[in-house]
Amino acid sequence: MSHTDLVADIGGTHARFALWREGELSDVSIVKHHELPSFDAALKAYLSAHGHATPTRCCLALATPITGNTVTLTNGHWAMSRSALADTFGFQHVAFVNDFTALAHALPRLGPDDVRQFGGGKTDPSGPCALLGAGTGLGVSGLLQSNDQSIALSGEGGHVSVPMGTAQDIEVVARLQQQFGRVSLERILSGEGLRNVHWALDKSGTESLDDQPEPNAISAAAQSGQSPRAVETLTLFTRMLGGFAGDLALVIGATGGVFIGGGIAAAVADSLDGWGLRDAFEDKGRMRRIVAPIPLYVIENPHAGLLGAAASLQSLASAPS
């Protein structure tokens, strides 16, 4: 007997909902957090709009560490409780998974039309995969594959310290340290990170962080070439992104490929070659020969997180319906 399941991909800014039935997503809906006061309100609105199906199970991919029965988004105000969701909505099973752990589960299910390759050779289908992505925050995960089994890694790699390979990196990080104290990679590789870097590159020293354009405006100005500072911002961002991707490739031996998710890279994918993504990925000194064959991909399917949430439901396959 087939199930109708609810899956959701809850990032720091957007929430995506869908129904999963017989191996297919349907009724995909996207809302912004600020449009609704709580997750429960958003879910009620979604189920009301798509009331032709009654989900029996629910899996939420959440942009936060998964600890205990109740979690709150790292970069948002929504909170979710497994037990409350089961009681309120009648789900027989409720699963929470970190959003990038879920996205890692989706990697084997992505086809050529879902990704764009930036250099390297062919993917080793049995090799480890590395995953990172910049959006509202910086997510990091990986996928270890063995025979017919796979294990998605869970961690908070976006909060590691910033590598500083150029004089400009040192200057930018020094200015950000004055503002924030410790500077993690998420302070640069995220939407707010674009604003942070744009501010740190202000030569006049008179602007505040609140004066900076929104992330999408900085990205658009960089792509059009209208703003030299925006181009400089995205070039530094891309260098850091590619360099960190190469570091992850070395850490886990990612012969299965390195995948970049999140909304920022997908939105500016046409420009990433010009801003040096692959060059930074391979800039590993003596280890260049190790990373050079590894393919680097940008995920362009906006629903990959929903696919990952659905894949995570496989662990519930033996549960009673």
Secondary structure as UniProt FT lines:
FT   STRAND          4..10
FT   STRAND          14..21
FT   TURN            22..23
FT   STRAND          24..32
FT   HELIX           33..35
FT   HELIX           39..49
FT   TURN            50..52
FT   STRAND          57..62
FT   STRAND          70..72
FT   TURN            74..75
FT   STRAND          79..81
FT   HELIX           82..89
FT   STRAND          93..98
FT   HELIX           99..106
FT   HELIX           107..109
FT   HELIX           112..114
FT   STRAND          115..117
FT   TURN            125..126
FT   STRAND          129..134
FT   STRAND          138..146
FT   TURN            147..148
FT   STRAND          149..152
FT   HELIX           157..159
FT   HELIX           167..180
FT   HELIX           185..187
FT   HELIX           191..200
FT   HELIX           209..211
FT   HELIX           215..224
FT   HELIX           228..252
FT   TURN            255..256
FT   STRAND          258..261
FT   HELIX           263..267
FT   HELIX           269..271
FT   TURN            272..276
FT   HELIX           277..282
FT   HELIX           285..287
FT   HELIX           288..291
FT   TURN            292..293
FT   STRAND          296..299
FT   TURN            302..303
FT   HELIX           304..312
FT   HELIX           313..316
FT   TURN            317..318
//
